Amino acid sequence: MNKTKFLMLMTEHHDTQEKLAEDMGLPQSAISNRINGKIDFRLQEIQFIVSRYGLDANQTRAIFFDQEVS
């Protein structure tokens, strides 16, 4: 997951981890753990986020599936 791109996306949509977690029915800590790479997002969670932010396939791939090389 590309944490930077995801956080930028949330900022662009004036969203918070707390609000996203609430709307997804998860505790805020669960969203934090996913964003920080401690837990992977589940497919249904990715689908929710894609719908919420209107992501296209390229944006979805860049955020959730492209690996950052360090």
Residue pairs with C-beta under 8 A, 6 or more apart in sequence:
1 34
1 35
1 37
1 40
1 41
1 63
1 64
2 62
2 63
2 64
2 66
2 68
3 35
3 36
3 37
5 62
5 63
6 35
6 63
7 35
9 53
9 55
9 59
9 63
10 16
10 17
10 20
13 52
13 53
17 28
17 31
17 32
17 35
18 28
20 31
20 49
20 52
21 27
21 28
21 30
21 31
23 48
23 52
24 31
24 45
24 48
30 39
33 39
34 40
34 41
34 45
41 49
41 64
46 60
46 64
49 55
50 60
55 63
